């Protein structure tokens, strides 16, 4: 423990947050954030976009994100502090670039909980229309806020329960689905087509689907925000990031492969947005359809939103600690040792954003994509600049080749974003740059004494 506190003090901070998280807590945190059953909600769109090779789209997506995960692991080991890409770009490149990276990831983290709340509330509202949408929103936000204020250890315990329930639902679907395939339900039979169909394969087409599928992996990076609450040493965070990505990637491939075999003709979906639930009904009946719908609502509205709120509160805490945001956001609860003011602020923002974007889910998702991918680009640059320029590293494979590949891959996905996401994203970036200029002009931008 003393060693871990020393690591924080070496970066110019003092240990304030409660160190209770093990490697397994971090791993589960990452799995919950990415949601092992995430493909349930976007299966139809990815299947159609990839000409039925949905398992291949997720495989390529996993490989693509591994390079970003490696860059996170490298920087997490070098700087075991909260703040994620904000702290890495700040210390890897410069103070101002760090602010920009933090501002961009805020766009991702702040809006992610809102998106999760809206989707989950809408799903439950369809099941129980008598209950107003706002009631579900307030309920989800309240539950998650209380859990996160009580403490990250309590959040970790809640994560374990939720992830077990998600995996049980996933196991039920896979088991029932495999049985349905053996029985030839809906003409199902085992083939390699979901992974590779030579008659339908087109690299450009599949990569277009990957740009959608890869978004299911967003969230593994949030593990880095808990660096000051981990008790596993410098490598624990990086290892948890990589392993969580690999585990969830395998789960994505398995469930989408089974689904594709049960409904091989992706061109005949009645509604691509709910295609997975239709497949579940064919495989096991109405009970499996409703089980997957409810599981999706709970996984997104409670589990995923819970860790998303915890992640963004840590980024706000880190930026406020560096005087880049109002200092009140860096206040730590005297009893629970959590950044409770930041957590409450995220709850209020989520309520406001969900009210505004309740019928604009597409626009909300576009904003999130821009923020995450832009921040990832700065992450890869941080690895190269910090280790090659500042530390004079000769390990060119780890500090140049790997992050460069990651930069190119993320850049390709970034370019493929729709115009709406870029427009909204650049507006957000412009606001951030104006705010940064204000901090500098008013001399409120207190730079850290960063080690070169």
N, C-alpha and C positions, 0 to 999 in steps of 0.2 A: 504493500500500500504506500509506503514511504517513497518507493521508487517511482510509482505512478504520479504521486503528488509532485515529486521533483521534476518529472517530465513536463508537467504543466507550468511549474514555476520557471523552468528554463525558457519558456516561450513568453514570459513577461506577465503571466497571470497567476492567480492563487486558486487553489482547489476550493470551490464553493459547492458544486453539485455532489450529490451522494453517489459514491461508487459502489454499486451493487450488482451490475450486470455481468454475467458470465458469457463465454463464447456462445453457448447454446441459447441464452437469452437474446443475444444479438442476431443469431441465425434465425430464430423464430420471428423476431421483429421484422427482419427483411422479408421472410416468407409471407407474413401477414400483410405487409405493405404492398407486395406485388400481387397478392391474392392467388393462391394455387388454382382457384376455379375462375380466374379472370376471363379465359376464352369463352366461358358460358355466354357472356354478354356481347361479344363481337365476332363470334364464330362465323356467322353467315356472311358478313362483309369480307372477312379474310378468305373464306373458302371461295367466294365468287371472284375476288381479286386475284387469286392464285390459280384459277382454273382447277379447283379441287385439291391442289397440292398444299393444303393448309398445314400439315405436319412439317413440310419442307420450309414453309414460311417461318414457322416458329423455331425450327432448327437454325436457320440462317440468322434469325433475330437474336437467338441466344449466343451464337458465335460472335456476332457483331458487338453485342454489349459486353462480352467478356473483356475486350480490349479496354473499354471504358472502366470496367471493374478493376482491371489491373492497374490503371492509372490512379484510381481512388485508393487502392491498397498501398501503392507506392507512397503517395502523399500522406496517407493516414499514419503510416509508420514513421515518416519524417516529422510530422506535426500531429501528435496525438491529442488534439484539442477539438472542442465543439466548433461548429461553424461550417463544416463540410467544404464545399468548393469555394465559399467566401474566404475562409482562412487559407486554403491552399493557393488560390490565385493571389491573395494579398501578400503572402510570404514567398511564393514562388516567383512572382513577376514584380508587382508593385502594389502599394497601398490603394491607388486609384483603380487599378484593374481589379483588385480584390473587391472593392465596392461594387463595380459593375457586375462582377460574377455573382455577388451576393444579391444584388438588385434583381438580376435575371432569375436566380433560383427562387427568390421570393415569389416571383410570378407563378412559378410551378407550385411551390409548397403552399402558398396562401390560397390559391384557387383549387388545388386538388381536393381538400376537404369539402369545399362547396360543391364541386362536381359530384363527389361521392354521395353527399347528402341529398342532392337533387334527384339523382338516378334512383337511389334506394327509396326515397319518399314517394317518388312517382310509381315505383313498382308496387309498394304496399298500398298506395292510394287506389290502384287499379283493382287490388284484391278486396280492399275494404273501402269502397268509395264514400261511405258515410263519414269517415274520419277525414277532416280537411287536411290538405297537403301541409299547411303550416304547422299542424300539430305534430306530424311525423318529423318535420325538420327540427322543431324545438326539442322534441324528445331525444333525437339522435345527438344533437349538439350538446344538450345538457348532460347526458350520460357520459359522453366522451370527455367533456370538460372536467367533471367531478373526478373521474378516474385519473386523468392526467395531472390534476392539481394535487391529489393525494400522494402521488409519487410514481416515479418510473418503475420501481419495483412492483407496485400494484398493477401498473400497466403491463409489465412483463407477465405477471400471473394471469391477467385477463387474456393476453395474447395466446398463452399456452392452451387455455380452454377453447378459445375460438378456432385456433389452427387445427386442433384435434377434431372439432366438429366439421370444419371444412373438408379435412382429409377423409372423414367418414363418409360424407356425402359424395366426394369424388370417388372413393373406393366402391360405393354402392353403384354409382353410374357406370364405372368401368366394368364391374362384375356383371351387372345386368346387361350392359352393352355387349360384352364378349359372348355371353350366353345367347343373346339375340342373333349375333353374327353366326354362331355355330348352328343355329336353327334356321338360318337363311331368311330371317325376318326382313321384309321389304326388299328382297333380292340380295341381301348382304352376303358377302363372301370375302375371305382374306385376300388382299392384294397389296402390292407396294405402291400403288398409284398415289395415295395421299402423301407419300414421301418423294416419289419421282414417277411421273407419267411422261414417257418420251414423246407421246403423240400430242400432248398439250403443253409441254414445257417451253417457256420463253423467259430468258433471264430478265429482260426488262419488265415483263408482266409480274413475275414472281417477286422481284425487288420492290415493285409498287405495293404489293401485298405486305411485304416485310416492313415497309414504312408505317403500316398500320399495326401489324402484329408486334413490332418492337416496342410499342407504347405500353404493352402489357407488362414489360419488364421494368418500366420506370418505377422507382421506389427503392431499389437495392442501395442506391446512393445515400438514402436517408440514414442508413446504419452509421455513416460517418459522423452524423450530428450527435451521436451518443458517446463519442470518444472520451469525454471527461466523466462518464458514468460507467465506463467499462473497467473491470478489474482483471482483465486478462493480458495486460501488457500491450506493447506497441503493435504486435502482429495480430491481435485478436480481432480488431475491427476489419482489417484488410482480409483476413481469412474468412470472416463471416460474410463479407460482401461477395466474395468469389463463390463460396460454397452455396449460399442462398440462391445465387443466380443459376448455378448449375442444377440444383435440386428442382427449382421451380420450372426451369426450362424442360427438364425431362418430364415433369408432370404435364406441362402444356402439350408436349408432343404426343404423349400417350392418350390423353383425353380427346384431342382433336383427331387423332388417327382413328380411334374407335368410332367417333361421331361420323367421320367421313365414310367409313365402311358401311354404317347403318343407312346413310342417305347418300349414296354415291353420286347422284345427279344433282349437283349444286345449282343447276339452272332452274330447278323446279321449286325452289323455296317460295312459300306463300308470302313470307315477310322475312327478309334477311336479318332484321334486327332481333327477331325471336326464333331464329332457325334452330338454335341449340335446344330450346325447350320443346320444339316440335319433334326433334329427334329423340329426346328423352321420353316423350309420350309414346312414340312408336316402339321404342325399346322395352319400356316397362309399364306403360299405361299412364293414366292421369296422375296417379300418386307421385310418380317420378318427375313428371313435368312440374308439379307444384313444389316438390321438394327442391328442385334445382332453382326455381324462381325465388323461393323464400331464402335459400342459402345464399344466392347472389345478393339479395337485398341486405341481409344481415352482414355478410362478409364485407360489402362495400360501405354500408352505413355505420357499422360499429367498428369492426376490426380494422379495415383499411383507413377509415377516417380517424380512428383513435391514434394510430401511429403517425399519420400525416400531421395531425395537430401537434403531437409531441415533437416531431421533426422541425416544423416551422417555428415553434416556440423557442427551440434551441438556436436557430439561426438568428431570430430577432434578439435573443439574449446576447449572442456573440457580437452582433453589430452594435447593439446598444452599449455593451461593455467597452467597445472601442470608440464610443461617442459618434458613431455614424447614424444612430437613431436616438430618440429620446431616452435619457438615462433610466427612466422609470421602468423600461422594458427589461432592464438587467437585474431587477430586484428578485431575490431568491426567498422563498417562503421559509420563515425561521424554523418551522417544525418539519415540513415535508422535504425541504431542500430541493425544491423545484422552481423553475422560472414562472411563477404563478401569474404575474401580471401579463407576461407575453402570452401565456396560455389563455387567459381571459380575453385578451385583445383579439386573438385568433378566433375565438368563439363568436365575438361580436361581429367581426369582419365576415365570418362564414354566414351568419344570419342575414347580413345585409346583401352579400353577394348572391346567396341562394334566392332571396326575394327578387333580385333584379334579373337573374339568369334562369329563373324557373322554367321558362319556355324557350331558352336559348342555349341548350346543352351543347350544340355543335360549336357555337362561338366560344363557349367557356373551355371546351376541350382544345380548341385551336390555340388559345392563349397559353394554356399549360404546356403544349408541345413546344412552342417557340421558346419559352423560358428554360425548359429542361435541356433541350438540345443545344441551345446557345451557351448555356453554362458548361455543358460537357466539352464543347470546343475549347473554352478557356481552361478547363481542367487539363486537357492534353497539352496545351501550350505551356501550362504551369510546370508540368513534369519536365519538359524539354528545356525550358529557360532556367529553372532552378538547378537541376542537376548538371546540365552541360555548361551553362554559362557561369552560374554562381559557385557551384561545387566542383567544376572542372572534372566531372565524371568521365571515365573512359569506358564505362559499360554502355556502349552504344546500342546494343540490342534492347536492353531494358529501358533505357532513358531516351532513346531516339526512335528505333524501329517500331516498338510496340505502341507508344503513344502516337506516332505518326500514322500508323495504320488505323488506330482508333479515331484520330482526327479526320482522316479521309472518309471513313465509313459514316461517322456522324455528320460530316459535311454533306455527303450524298443524301442522307435522309433529310437533313435540314433544307437542302435545295428543293426537295420534293414536297415540302409543306405547301399547303394551299395559300392563296393570296390573302385571305382573311386573317390567317394566323400571323403572317408576316406584317400585315398592316397594323393589327392590334399590338403585336409584339414590339414593333419599332416605336409605336406611340408610347408604350410603357418604358422602353429604353430611353427615349427622349426626355421623359419626365424624370427619370433617374439621373441623367446627365445634368439636367438643369438643377436638380437638388444637390448634386455633388458640387457644381459650380458655386451654389449658394453657400455650402459648407466652407469652401475654400475662401470665398470673398469675405465672409464674416469671421474667418479664422476659427471656425468651430470644428474644422476637420483636423483633429489632433492625431498626428501620425504616430505610429508605434516605432519603437527603436528596433527595427527588424534586423536580424543577423543576415549578413551577406554570405 
